[in-house]
């Protein structure tokens, strides 16, 4: 991060206060880092079981922006503090009947098409939000299914648009296969199926409002 030009002013690891990493001072708490170094953003690297606590500590410490890079965070923890699209929908006045975290690993249970079929049958579901990412072909398959079988309004977001060419997301299922699996191919597939695609997560409520 420092080599890239990010202004890293502090690190936080309980019990390591007074040490330095690459010249950056380390503190015992986020609150201390904010007070001593005027930190106003945080990137959270902790393992999944502790990510929620780290996010709450950042919020309580006065941090306005927290970026969490950890994978496999328990889904209900995400709903409490970190799931950006759900939060944006709620703030815009949209409720959620059901939220499903599928994941993109090679062996999964419920896939996107399975979930879409269930949402299509569910009487309480009025609109559907699909959140995907680069790698794999699940989104292209979902777009094809939407075109053929889904009558409810659907909007989508595809993460990873800014990833460098050839970049794989952080799990084994996110592999680009030929000309499929790229952000461009997924966006194109959704748009051809009549599904508007948000450029940023916070744009999802605007698309829902227009459906």
N, C-alpha and C positions, 0 to 999 in steps of 0.2 A: 504494500500500500504506500509506504513511504517512497519507494523507488518510482512509483507511478505518479507521485506528486500530491498524494493525500496529506492533509495537515493533521497528523496524528499527535495529539497533545498529551495523552495519558493512556495508561493501561490499568485494568482493574483485576486484581486477583487477591482474595482474602489471604492474609498472612504474608504477603509479599511486599507490603508497603515499604518504601525506602530504597527499593531496588530499581534498576533501569534495564530496559530492553531496547537495543539499538539506539541508545541515548534518550529513550522516552521514559519518563518517570512512571512508576507503578504505584497504585493506591489500593487501600483495602476496600473501598466502597465507591460506588458511582457518585454518591452525594459529595464525597471528598474530592473526587476528580473534577466535578462541576464547580465546586467552591474554589479549589486551588488553581485550576487550569482553564476555567470557563468553557469546558466542553459543552457542546450543544447538540451533538449527535453521537450515536453509539452503534457499533457493529458487534453483534453477539455471536461468539464462536463456541459457546458451551455445549456439552452433549445434550441430546433431546430431553432427558428427564428433568433437566435443570433450566431449560430455555424459558419456560413460563416465568419462573422465579426471577431470572435475569432480566426479562423484559419488564416485570413489575418493578424491580429495583431501579431500572433505568427511568421509568415513568415517575416513580416517587422521588428520584433524585433530581428531577427537573429537566430531563432530556426530552426534546421535542420530536426527534426523529430517531427511531431505532430500526436498524436493518438486521434481520435474523437470517443467517445463512444455513442454520442447522436443518438437516433432513430428519424425517421420521419422528417429528414432534407429535405427541398424542393429539388426536383431532380436537378433542374438547378443550385442550390447552390452547390450541389455535383459535377456537371460537372465543375464548376468554380475552385474549390479548393481541393476537397477531394476524388474524385472517382479514386482510385488507379489503377484499371485495365484499365479503359479508358485512363488514363495518360500513363501507360506503353505501351499500344498499339500505342498511338499517337507518343510517343518518338521512337518507333521501326518502324514507317513509315506506320502503318495501320490506315486507316480512319474508321469512323463509319457511316453507313447509318442511323441507328435508334438505340436508347438506350431506353430500357423500364425498369422501376422500378416497380416490381409487388408486393413485400411484401409477407409475409407468414401468415397473419391473417386468421381466419376461413372463413370470408366472404370477398371475393375479386371480382374484375371484371374480367379482363383478366388473365387467368392462364398460366402456362408454356406451356402446350400443345397448347392452343390457339395461343400464341405468336409464337411458333415453326411453326405452320401451316401457319401463315402469312409470316414469314421469308422464308419459303420454297417456297411460291408463289411469293415473291418479287424479281423481276429481278435484282435489284441493289444489293441485298445481296449475297455475294459470299461465306462467311464463317459465322458461328454462334458461339457466345460465350455464354455459360450458366453459370450463377453464382448462386449457391445455398448455403444452410446451413443445419446444423443438425436440426432434428425435421420435422414432417410432412412427406408426401409421394409424394410431387409434383415432386421431382427429379427422383424418381423411375418410376413414371408415364411418365415423360418426356423421360427417357431413353427408355422405351418400345415404345413410339411413334416414337422416332428417329430411332429405329431399324426397324420399320415397314414402316414409311412414309417419312422420311427425307433423301434426296440424297446428300445434300450439306455437306461439312466438318463441324463437330461440335467439339469444345473443351469445357472443363468445369473446374470449380473450386468449391470446397465444403468447406465452412467456418465452423469452429468449431471442427476440427479434434483433437485439443489438449484439448477440454473441458473434465472435469472429467466425469466418467460414471454417467448417470442420470441427467446431467446438461441440463437445458432448456435454449434456447436463450431468448431474452428479450421480446417476445410477445406471445400471447395466441396460435398462430398457430403452433409454433415450439415445438411440443410434439412428443416424440419418442413412437411409437406404436409397442410393441412386438419387433421383430427383424427387423422392418422397421423404417426408420427415422434416423438411426445412420449414422455417417460419413462413416463407413466401408460399410454399405449396399448401400449407394448412389454411392460411388466410384465403387463398384463392379458392380452395375447396369449400370453405364455409360460405364465401360470398356467392359462389355459383349455386349453392343450396339455398340462397336467400337469407343467410344468417349474417347480420352486421357484426363486425369485429371491432372491439374497442382497441384504441392505440395504447391506452394506459388503464390500469385497473379501476381508477376512480371514474372513468368514463362509462362504466357499465350501467349505472343508474340512468344516465342520459339516454342510452340506447333502449333501456327498458321502458322509459317514459314515452318513447316514440313508437313503441310497438302496439 
